[in-house]
């Protein structure tokens, strides 16, 4: 029996693919049968991921893309489609965070966080969405938000603002593009252990934070596999405009 979560014949574009959740999502999409365009500002780290996917029988191509520059986005999407064909799935995963009190964020901090997390995500989705509409193929857009976009986090005010904006963007695009067969959804992970933050969880501050979480644990990237596959697949035909927390209930607390 054919699994409704298979992605054979689909082309996916993944931003922020060089590390963390992006690295994991790339492997999940490829294992499900999708051809994956791996996008990042620096493509050097993507070579190993390309080889890893190829060794598993999949196909991936590295694409240079700086999501803070609209011209770079257009060029990157063009390269991805030239190499693999029309994009069926977009995972908007690029993101940065700067920790500071709200009264101390600088203009540079604001531009850095908003430029990547909101402006970048918007123009990537816009570029891909236009192409999906022109191709009349429908598609799936998955925006990677955060629990911080659903409730305030001390020291992460700018990050939370950017993710709250991403949530509104998701709902707006879902409403406008539904008639074109494009489903736009967002996932909002809680605390996830990645290579970028792994050391923090062994510190006293990290251990204390873990005791405050609903299940007294932090998540792993693999915890999001099923959610990504569902929203990327044909099984998500009527899931549109959904904002799905994946945080063990932390946002509800």
C-alpha positions as protocol buffer text, in pm:
chain_id: "A"
residue {
  index: 1
  type: UNK
  ca { x: 0 y: 0 z: 0 }
}
residue {
  index: 2
  type: UNK
  ca { x: 131 y: 345 z: -90 }
}
residue {
  index: 3
  type: UNK
  ca { x: 198 y: 560 z: 215 }
}
residue {
  index: 4
  type: UNK
  ca { x: 21 y: 898 z: 209 }
}
residue {
  index: 5
  type: UNK
  ca { x: 335 y: 1046 z: 361 }
}
residue {
  index: 6
  type: UNK
  ca { x: 567 y: 952 z: 74 }
}
residue {
  index: 7
  type: UNK
  ca { x: 708 y: 1243 z: -126 }
}
residue {
  index: 8
  type: UNK
  ca { x: 821 y: 1059 z: -439 }
}
residue {
  index: 9
  type: UNK
  ca { x: 837 y: 1289 z: -740 }
}
residue {
  index: 10
  type: UNK
  ca { x: 827 y: 1602 z: -524 }
}
residue {
  index: 11
  type: UNK
  ca { x: 1085 y: 1879 z: -516 }
}
residue {
  index: 12
  type: UNK
  ca { x: 1152 y: 2053 z: -185 }
}
residue {
  index: 13
  type: UNK
  ca { x: 1342 y: 2371 z: -104 }
}
residue {
  index: 14
  type: UNK
  ca { x: 1480 y: 2400 z: 247 }
}
residue {
  index: 15
  type: UNK
  ca { x: 1634 y: 2720 z: 380 }
}
residue {
  index: 16
  type: UNK
  ca { x: 1881 y: 2718 z: 668 }
}
residue {
  index: 17
  type: UNK
  ca { x: 1983 y: 2367 z: 564 }
}
residue {
  index: 18
  type: UNK
  ca { x: 2344 y: 2378 z: 681 }
}
residue {
  index: 19
  type: UNK
  ca { x: 2287 y: 2286 z: 1047 }
}
residue {
  index: 20
  type: UNK
  ca { x: 2042 y: 2215 z: 1328 }
}
residue {
  index: 21
  type: UNK
  ca { x: 1682 y: 2149 z: 1235 }
}
residue {
  index: 22
  type: UNK
  ca { x: 1754 y: 2220 z: 869 }
}
residue {
  index: 23
  type: UNK
  ca { x: 2002 y: 1934 z: 850 }
}
residue {
  index: 24
  type: UNK
  ca { x: 1748 y: 1698 z: 1006 }
}
residue {
  index: 25
  type: UNK
  ca { x: 1458 y: 1813 z: 786 }
}
residue {
  index: 26
  type: UNK
  ca { x: 1668 y: 1761 z: 472 }
}
residue {
  index: 27
  type: UNK
  ca { x: 1731 y: 1398 z: 561 }
}
residue {
  index: 28
  type: UNK
  ca { x: 1365 y: 1338 z: 646 }
}
residue {
  index: 29
  type: UNK
  ca { x: 1241 y: 1482 z: 316 }
}
residue {
  index: 30
  type: UNK
  ca { x: 1497 y: 1288 z: 113 }
}
residue {
  index: 31
  type: UNK
  ca { x: 1421 y: 962 z: 295 }
}
residue {
  index: 32
  type: UNK
  ca { x: 1054 y: 1009 z: 203 }
}
residue {
  index: 33
  type: UNK
  ca { x: 1145 y: 1038 z: -165 }
}
residue {
  index: 34
  type: UNK
  ca { x: 1172 y: 1412 z: -226 }
}
residue {
  index: 35
  type: UNK
  ca { x: 1454 y: 1574 z: -420 }
}
residue {
  index: 36
  type: UNK
  ca { x: 1588 y: 1849 z: -196 }
}
residue {
  index: 37
  type: UNK
  ca { x: 1742 y: 2188 z: -272 }
}
residue {
  index: 38
  type: UNK
  ca { x: 1959 y: 2273 z: 28 }
}
residue {
  index: 39
  type: UNK
  ca { x: 1978 y: 2651 z: 70 }
}
residue {
  index: 40
  type: UNK
  ca { x: 2217 y: 2847 z: 289 }
}
residue {
  index: 41
  type: UNK
  ca { x: 2438 y: 3155 z: 272 }
}
residue {
  index: 42
  type: UNK
  ca { x: 2752 y: 2941 z: 270 }
}
residue {
  index: 43
  type: UNK
  ca { x: 2735 y: 2619 z: 74 }
}
residue {
  index: 44
  type: UNK
  ca { x: 3057 y: 2469 z: 210 }
}
residue {
  index: 45
  type: UNK
  ca { x: 2882 y: 2284 z: 493 }
}
residue {
  index: 46
  type: UNK
  ca { x: 2620 y: 2149 z: 254 }
}
residue {
  index: 47
  type: UNK
  ca { x: 2861 y: 1925 z: 62 }
}
residue {
  index: 48
  type: UNK
  ca { x: 2866 y: 1660 z: 334 }
}
residue {
  index: 49
  type: UNK
  ca { x: 2486 y: 1668 z: 356 }
}
residue {
  index: 50
  type: UNK
  ca { x: 2457 y: 1625 z: -21 }
}
residue {
  index: 51
  type: UNK
  ca { x: 2682 y: 1319 z: 1 }
}
residue {
  index: 52
  type: UNK
  ca { x: 2491 y: 1182 z: 297 }
}
residue {
  index: 53
  type: UNK
  ca { x: 2162 y: 1206 z: 108 }
}
residue {
  index: 54
  type: UNK
  ca { x: 2315 y: 1054 z: -206 }
}
residue {
  index: 55
  type: UNK
  ca { x: 2455 y: 764 z: -2 }
}
residue {
  index: 56
  type: UNK
  ca { x: 2101 y: 692 z: 114 }
}
residue {
  index: 57
  type: UNK
  ca { x: 1973 y: 680 z: -243 }
}
residue {
  index: 58
  type: UNK
  ca { x: 1835 y: 1034 z: -251 }
}
residue {
  index: 59
  type: UNK
  ca { x: 1913 y: 1345 z: -451 }
}
residue {
  index: 60
  type: UNK
  ca { x: 2005 y: 1688 z: -323 }
}
residue {
  index: 61
  type: UNK
  ca { x: 2165 y: 2002 z: -460 }
}
residue {
  index: 62
  type: UNK
  ca { x: 2329 y: 2286 z: -271 }
}
residue {
  index: 63
  type: UNK
  ca { x: 2198 y: 2635 z: -344 }
}
residue {
  index: 64
  type: UNK
  ca { x: 2360 y: 2956 z: -227 }
}
residue {
  index: 65
  type: UNK
  ca { x: 2096 y: 3185 z: -80 }
}
residue {
  index: 66
  type: UNK
  ca { x: 2110 y: 3480 z: 159 }
}
residue {
  index: 67
  type: UNK
  ca { x: 1750 y: 3523 z: 272 }
}
residue {
  index: 68
  type: UNK
  ca { x: 1814 y: 3883 z: 379 }
}
residue {
  index: 69
  type: UNK
  ca { x: 1871 y: 3980 z: 15 }
}
residue {
  index: 70
  type: UNK
  ca { x: 1575 y: 3958 z: -223 }
}
residue {
  index: 71
  type: UNK
  ca { x: 1798 y: 3924 z: -531 }
}
residue {
  index: 72
  type: UNK
  ca { x: 1978 y: 3630 z: -369 }
}
residue {
  index: 73
  type: UNK
  ca { x: 1645 y: 3463 z: -294 }
}
residue {
  index: 74
  type: UNK
  ca { x: 1529 y: 3490 z: -655 }
}
residue {
  index: 75
  type: UNK
  ca { x: 1861 y: 3361 z: -786 }
}
residue {
  index: 76
  type: UNK
  ca { x: 1863 y: 3072 z: -541 }
}
residue {
  index: 77
  type: UNK
  ca { x: 1510 y: 2962 z: -623 }
}
residue {
  index: 78
  type: UNK
  ca { x: 1588 y: 2985 z: -995 }
}
residue {
  index: 79
  type: UNK
  ca { x: 1895 y: 2765 z: -948 }
}
residue {
  index: 80
  type: UNK
  ca { x: 1696 y: 2512 z: -744 }
}
residue {
  index: 81
  type: UNK
  ca { x: 1426 y: 2480 z: -1008 }
}
residue {
  index: 82
  type: UNK
  ca { x: 1679 y: 2463 z: -1291 }
}
residue {
  index: 83
  type: UNK
  ca { x: 1848 y: 2170 z: -1116 }
}
residue {
  index: 84
  type: UNK
  ca { x: 1547 y: 1978 z: -986 }
}
residue {
  index: 85
  type: UNK
  ca { x: 1227 y: 2114 z: -1143 }
}
residue {
  index: 86
  type: UNK
  ca { x: 932 y: 2314 z: -1004 }
}
residue {
  index: 87
  type: UNK
  ca { x: 923 y: 2339 z: -626 }
}
residue {
  index: 88
  type: UNK
  ca { x: 638 y: 2153 z: -458 }
}
residue {
  index: 89
  type: UNK
  ca { x: 743 y: 2198 z: -95 }
}
residue {
  index: 90
  type: UNK
  ca { x: 908 y: 2490 z: 82 }
}
residue {
  index: 91
  type: UNK
  ca { x: 1035 y: 2468 z: 437 }
}
residue {
  index: 92
  type: UNK
  ca { x: 1113 y: 2820 z: 556 }
}
residue {
  index: 93
  type: UNK
  ca { x: 1364 y: 2730 z: 826 }
}
residue {
  index: 94
  type: UNK
  ca { x: 1628 y: 3006 z: 833 }
}
residue {
  index: 95
  type: UNK
  ca { x: 1638 y: 3178 z: 1168 }
}
residue {
  index: 96
  type: UNK
  ca { x: 1859 y: 3369 z: 1411 }
}
residue {
  index: 97
  type: UNK
  ca { x: 1819 y: 3489 z: 1769 }
}
residue {
  index: 98
  type: UNK
  ca { x: 1979 y: 3757 z: 1983 }
}
residue {
  index: 99
  type: UNK
  ca { x: 1931 y: 3752 z: 2360 }
}
residue {
  index: 100
  type: UNK
  ca { x: 1888 y: 4088 z: 2533 }
}
residue {
  index: 101
  type: UNK
  ca { x: 1651 y: 4290 z: 2744 }
}
residue {
  index: 102
  type: UNK
  ca { x: 1387 y: 4477 z: 2543 }
}
residue {
  index: 103
  type: UNK
  ca { x: 1531 y: 4812 z: 2644 }
}
residue {
  index: 104
  type: UNK
  ca { x: 1878 y: 4724 z: 2521 }
}
residue {
  index: 105
  type: UNK
  ca { x: 1824 y: 4587 z: 2170 }
}
residue {
  index: 106
  type: UNK
  ca { x: 2001 y: 4796 z: 1909 }
}
residue {
  index: 107
  type: UNK
  ca { x: 1891 y: 4884 z: 1558 }
}
residue {
  index: 108
  type: UNK
  ca { x: 2150 y: 4637 z: 1431 }
}
residue {
  index: 109
  type: UNK
  ca { x: 1997 y: 4365 z: 1651 }
}
residue {
  index: 110
  type: UNK
  ca { x: 1653 y: 4447 z: 1515 }
}
residue {
  index: 111
  type: UNK
  ca { x: 1762 y: 4439 z: 1153 }
}
residue {
  index: 112
  type: UNK
  ca { x: 1955 y: 4115 z: 1203 }
}
residue {
  index: 113
  type: UNK
  ca { x: 1668 y: 3923 z: 1362 }
}
residue {
  index: 114
  type: UNK
  ca { x: 1378 y: 4070 z: 1165 }
}
residue {
  index: 115
  type: UNK
  ca { x: 1572 y: 4065 z: 840 }
}
residue {
  index: 116
  type: UNK
  ca { x: 1627 y: 3692 z: 860 }
}
residue {
  index: 117
  type: UNK
  ca { x: 1328 y: 3559 z: 1051 }
}
residue {
  index: 118
  type: UNK
  ca { x: 1049 y: 3769 z: 903 }
}
residue {
  index: 119
  type: UNK
  ca { x: 1162 y: 3964 z: 598 }
}
residue {
  index: 120
  type: UNK
  ca { x: 1365 y: 3671 z: 470 }
}
residue {
  index: 121
  type: UNK
  ca { x: 1088 y: 3419 z: 532 }
}
residue {
  index: 122
  type: UNK
  ca { x: 834 y: 3646 z: 363 }
}
residue {
  index: 123
  type: UNK
  ca { x: 1028 y: 3698 z: 43 }
}
residue {
  index: 124
  type: UNK
  ca { x: 1128 y: 3332 z: 14 }
}
residue {
  index: 125
  type: UNK
  ca { x: 763 y: 3229 z: 51 }
}
residue {
  index: 126
  type: UNK
  ca { x: 655 y: 3502 z: -189 }
}
residue {
  index: 127
  type: UNK
  ca { x: 903 y: 3392 z: -456 }
}
residue {
  index: 128
  type: UNK
  ca { x: 813 y: 3024 z: -424 }
}
residue {
  index: 129
  type: UNK
  ca { x: 441 y: 3096 z: -390 }
}
residue {
  index: 130
  type: UNK
  ca { x: 434 y: 3298 z: -714 }
}
residue {
  index: 131
  type: UNK
  ca { x: 599 y: 3014 z: -897 }
}
residue {
  index: 132
  type: UNK
  ca { x: 359 y: 2758 z: -752 }
}
residue {
  index: 133
  type: UNK
  ca { x: 66 y: 2971 z: -866 }
}
residue {
  index: 134
  type: UNK
  ca { x: 208 y: 3017 z: -1215 }
}
residue {
  index: 135
  type: UNK
  ca { x: 278 y: 2644 z: -1247 }
}
residue {
  index: 136
  type: UNK
  ca { x: -78 y: 2558 z: -1132 }
}
residue {
  index: 137
  type: UNK
  ca { x: 63 y: 2262 z: -933 }
}
residue {
  index: 138
  type: UNK
  ca { x: -40 y: 2361 z: -583 }
}
residue {
  index: 139
  type: UNK
  ca { x: 213 y: 2308 z: -310 }
}
residue {
  index: 140
  type: UNK
  ca { x: 307 y: 2307 z: 55 }
}
residue {
  index: 141
  type: UNK
  ca { x: 477 y: 2586 z: 250 }
}
residue {
  index: 142
  type: UNK
  ca { x: 589 y: 2511 z: 604 }
}
residue {
  index: 143
  type: UNK
  ca { x: 713 y: 2804 z: 809 }
}
residue {
  index: 144
  type: UNK
  ca { x: 925 y: 2717 z: 1111 }
}
residue {
  index: 145
  type: UNK
  ca { x: 805 y: 2937 z: 1394 }
}
residue {
  index: 146
  type: UNK
  ca { x: 862 y: 2899 z: 1765 }
}
residue {
  index: 147
  type: UNK
  ca { x: 683 y: 2876 z: 2096 }
}
residue {
  index: 148
  type: UNK
  ca { x: 835 y: 3221 z: 2152 }
}
residue {
  index: 149
  type: UNK
  ca { x: 592 y: 3352 z: 1891 }
}
residue {
  index: 150
  type: UNK
  ca { x: 301 y: 3229 z: 2103 }
}
residue {
  index: 151
  type: UNK
  ca { x: 405 y: 3355 z: 2448 }
}
residue {
  index: 152
  type: UNK
  ca { x: 663 y: 3604 z: 2580 }
}
residue {
  index: 153
  type: UNK
  ca { x: 1013 y: 3483 z: 2666 }
}
residue {
  index: 154
  type: UNK
  ca { x: 1247 y: 3698 z: 2874 }
}
residue {
  index: 155
  type: UNK
  ca { x: 1557 y: 3802 z: 2677 }
}
residue {
  index: 156
  type: UNK
  ca { x: 1403 y: 3681 z: 2351 }
}
residue {
  index: 157
  type: UNK
  ca { x: 1167 y: 3969 z: 2280 }
}
residue {
  index: 158
  type: UNK
  ca { x: 1289 y: 4043 z: 1927 }
}
residue {
  index: 159
  type: UNK
  ca { x: 1300 y: 3676 z: 1836 }
}
residue {
  index: 160
  type: UNK
  ca { x: 945 y: 3630 z: 1965 }
}
residue {
  index: 161
  type: UNK
  ca { x: 825 y: 3935 z: 1773 }
}
residue {
  index: 162
  type: UNK
  ca { x: 971 y: 3797 z: 1452 }
}
residue {
  index: 163
  type: UNK
  ca { x: 805 y: 3460 z: 1505 }
}
residue {
  index: 164
  type: UNK
  ca { x: 471 y: 3617 z: 1595 }
}
residue {
  index: 165
  type: UNK
  ca { x: 492 y: 3805 z: 1266 }
}
residue {
  index: 166
  type: UNK
  ca { x: 570 y: 3479 z: 1089 }
}
residue {
  index: 167
  type: UNK
  ca { x: 254 y: 3328 z: 1236 }
}
residue {
  index: 168
  type: UNK
  ca { x: 41 y: 3615 z: 1104 }
}
residue {
  index: 169
  type: UNK
  ca { x: 215 y: 3585 z: 768 }
}
residue {
  index: 170
  type: UNK
  ca { x: 133 y: 3214 z: 760 }
}
residue {
  index: 171
  type: UNK
  ca { x: -237 y: 3273 z: 813 }
}
residue {
  index: 172
  type: UNK
  ca { x: -250 y: 3553 z: 557 }
}
residue {
  index: 173
  type: UNK
  ca { x: -79 y: 3350 z: 287 }
}
residue {
  index: 174
  type: UNK
  ca { x: -293 y: 3048 z: 367 }
}
residue {
  index: 175
  type: UNK
  ca { x: -608 y: 3253 z: 314 }
}
residue {
  index: 176
  type: UNK
  ca { x: -495 y: 3415 z: -12 }
}
residue {
  index: 177
  type: UNK
  ca { x: -338 y: 3110 z: -172 }
}
residue {
  index: 178
  type: UNK
  ca { x: -584 y: 2837 z: -74 }
}
residue {
  index: 179
  type: UNK
  ca { x: -768 y: 2869 z: -406 }
}
residue {
  index: 180
  type: UNK
  ca { x: -443 y: 2787 z: -583 }
}
residue {
  index: 181
  type: UNK
  ca { x: -407 y: 2458 z: -396 }
}
residue {
  index: 182
  type: UNK
  ca { x: -125 y: 2589 z: -177 }
}
residue {
  index: 183
  type: UNK
  ca { x: -135 y: 2495 z: 191 }
}
residue {
  index: 184
  type: UNK
  ca { x: 64 y: 2725 z: 419 }
}
residue {
  index: 185
  type: UNK
  ca { x: 120 y: 2614 z: 777 }
}
residue {
  index: 186
  type: UNK
  ca { x: 359 y: 2682 z: 1062 }
}
residue {
  index: 187
  type: UNK
  ca { x: 514 y: 2460 z: 1324 }
}
residue {
  index: 188
  type: UNK
  ca { x: 620 y: 2613 z: 1655 }
}
residue {
  index: 189
  type: UNK
  ca { x: 886 y: 2400 z: 1823 }
}
residue {
  index: 190
  type: UNK
  ca { x: 974 y: 2450 z: 2187 }
}
residue {
  index: 191
  type: UNK
  ca { x: 1321 y: 2392 z: 2322 }
}
residue {
  index: 192
  type: UNK
  ca { x: 1506 y: 2158 z: 2086 }
}
residue {
  index: 193
  type: UNK
  ca { x: 1860 y: 2032 z: 2145 }
}
residue {
  index: 194
  type: UNK
  ca { x: 2082 y: 2103 z: 1844 }
}
residue {
  index: 195
  type: UNK
  ca { x: 2454 y: 2136 z: 1783 }
}
residue {
  index: 196
  type: UNK
  ca { x: 2426 y: 2510 z: 1835 }
}
residue {
  index: 197
  type: UNK
  ca { x: 2283 y: 2492 z: 2187 }
}
residue {
  index: 198
  type: UNK
  ca { x: 2390 y: 2147 z: 2310 }
}
residue {
  index: 199
  type: UNK
  ca { x: 2642 y: 2275 z: 2564 }
}
residue {
  index: 200
  type: UNK
  ca { x: 2387 y: 2506 z: 2725 }
}
residue {
  index: 201
  type: UNK
  ca { x: 2179 y: 2216 z: 2857 }
}
residue {
  index: 202
  type: UNK
  ca { x: 2469 y: 2096 z: 3071 }
}
residue {
  index: 203
  type: UNK
  ca { x: 2507 y: 2432 z: 3246 }
}
residue {
  index: 204
  type: UNK
  ca { x: 2329 y: 2520 z: 3571 }
}
residue {
  index: 205
  type: UNK
  ca { x: 2102 y: 2763 z: 3385 }
}
residue {
  index: 206
  type: UNK
  ca { x: 2018 y: 2496 z: 3128 }
}
residue {
  index: 207
  type: UNK
  ca { x: 1942 y: 2235 z: 3390 }
}
residue {
  index: 208
  type: UNK
  ca { x: 1722 y: 2478 z: 3579 }
}
residue {
  index: 209
  type: UNK
  ca { x: 1526 y: 2558 z: 3263 }
}
residue {
  index: 210
  type: UNK
  ca { x: 1466 y: 2189 z: 3198 }
}
residue {
  index: 211
  type: UNK
  ca { x: 1299 y: 2156 z: 3540 }
}
residue {
  index: 212
  type: UNK
  ca { x: 1049 y: 2426 z: 3433 }
}
residue {
  index: 213
  type: UNK
  ca { x: 937 y: 2244 z: 3118 }
}
residue {
  index: 214
  type: UNK
  ca { x: 611 y: 2044 z: 3120 }
}
residue {
  index: 215
  type: UNK
  ca { x: 779 y: 1706 z: 3071 }
}
residue {
  index: 216
  type: UNK
  ca { x: 1109 y: 1805 z: 3234 }
}
residue {
  index: 217
  type: UNK
  ca { x: 1291 y: 1736 z: 2908 }
}
residue {
  index: 218
  type: UNK
  ca { x: 1411 y: 1912 z: 2597 }
}
residue {
  index: 219
  type: UNK
  ca { x: 1315 y: 1795 z: 2252 }
}
residue {
  index: 220
  type: UNK
  ca { x: 1526 y: 1639 z: 1980 }
}
residue {
  index: 221
  type: UNK
  ca { x: 1510 y: 1730 z: 1611 }
}
residue {
  index: 222
  type: UNK
  ca { x: 1371 y: 1383 z: 1538 }
}
residue {
  index: 223
  type: UNK
  ca { x: 1062 y: 1471 z: 1742 }
}
residue {
  index: 224
  type: UNK
  ca { x: 949 y: 1690 z: 1451 }
}
residue {
  index: 225
  type: UNK
  ca { x: 985 y: 1426 z: 1177 }
}
residue {
  index: 226
  type: UNK
  ca { x: 622 y: 1319 z: 1171 }
}
residue {
  index: 227
  type: UNK
  ca { x: 489 y: 1674 z: 1171 }
}
residue {
  index: 228
  type: UNK
  ca { x: 712 y: 1779 z: 882 }
}
residue {
  index: 229
  type: UNK
  ca { x: 616 y: 1473 z: 678 }
}
residue {
  index: 230
  type: UNK
  ca { x: 246 y: 1526 z: 740 }
}
residue {
  index: 231
  type: UNK
  ca { x: 244 y: 1892 z: 640 }
}
residue {
  index: 232
  type: UNK
  ca { x: 464 y: 1829 z: 334 }
}
residue {
  index: 233
  type: UNK
  ca { x: 254 y: 1540 z: 207 }
}
residue {
  index: 234
  type: UNK
  ca { x: -71 y: 1495 z: 15 }
}
residue {
  index: 235
  type: UNK
  ca { x: -228 y: 1385 z: 343 }
}
residue {
  index: 236
  type: UNK
  ca { x: -235 y: 1753 z: 448 }
}
residue {
  index: 237
  type: UNK
  ca { x: -474 y: 1856 z: 170 }
}
residue {
  index: 238
  type: UNK
  ca { x: -714 y: 2035 z: 407 }
}
residue {
  index: 239
  type: UNK
  ca { x: -462 y: 2147 z: 669 }
}
residue {
  index: 240
  type: UNK
  ca { x: -414 y: 2512 z: 585 }
}
residue {
  index: 241
  type: UNK
  ca { x: -335 y: 2812 z: 804 }
}
residue {
  index: 242
  type: UNK
  ca { x: -260 y: 2586 z: 1099 }
}
residue {
  index: 243
  type: UNK
  ca { x: -20 y: 2700 z: 1371 }
}
residue {
  index: 244
  type: UNK
  ca { x: 97 y: 2385 z: 1542 }
}
residue {
  index: 245
  type: UNK
  ca { x: 293 y: 2397 z: 1868 }
}
residue {
  index: 246
  type: UNK
  ca { x: 543 y: 2114 z: 1914 }
}
residue {
  index: 247
  type: UNK
  ca { x: 659 y: 2198 z: 2263 }
}
residue {
  index: 248
  type: UNK
  ca { x: 516 y: 1938 z: 2506 }
}
residue {
  index: 249
  type: UNK
  ca { x: 243 y: 2188 z: 2599 }
}
residue {
  index: 250
  type: UNK
  ca { x: 477 y: 2467 z: 2711 }
}
residue {
  index: 251
  type: UNK
  ca { x: 292 y: 2740 z: 2519 }
}
residue {
  index: 252
  type: UNK
  ca { x: -34 y: 2634 z: 2683 }
}
residue {
  index: 253
  type: UNK
  ca { x: 110 y: 2671 z: 3032 }
}
